[in-house]
């Protein structure tokens, strides 16, 4: 039951912020004892399902720039193929450190951007 409730919360936050949800799903899965590789891979299943649903919702209200989105997606698909191979060569401890720094850096950047 807790994963469903957390999924609803993260789905709302993801579709409203554009952040995808993986930044919240991965720490939750790590807390449940999943290995980093499994947490990351599993989070993408969540992100895929939420992204498709969010895309439909935003499309209905006219909030989609299809041209920009397709170009970003093409680059993202290419880059995403390297991620699993890189993750195979990163220790669990280093992954957690990198992920924490990434989240903190993103938070600081968003805070800075909100001031201007």
Secondary structure as GFF3:
##gff-version 3
##sequence-region A 1 116
A	DSSP	alpha_helix	2	17	.	.	.	ID=ss1
A	DSSP	alpha_helix	22	31	.	.	.	ID=ss2
A	DSSP	alpha_helix	36	60	.	.	.	ID=ss3
A	DSSP	alpha_helix	66	87	.	.	.	ID=ss4
A	DSSP	alpha_helix	92	115	.	.	.	ID=ss5
###
